[in-house]
């Protein structure tokens, strides 16, 4: 679900991209489409990097144990 999804920006090695996503400059289109489909700003923030930061924080806090 929304708490476990993230979007990467590694375009190396792919030959076909969705229209408008030829490179990182089109990444905002994903978030615009999420808004159009009714996702809230907090949900979009999770997908845009919040989930990754939460996971990174969880892992780094466990590594000291």
QUITAMO-V757310 format. One record per helix or strand of 2 or more residues. SS is the DSSP state (H for helix, E for strand). FROM is the first residue (numbers start at 0). TO is the last residue. Records with the same first field share a line. If there is no record, write none. Layout:
SS = FROM-TO + FROM-TO
//
This chain:
H = 1-3 + 23-25 + 27-35 + 40-61
//
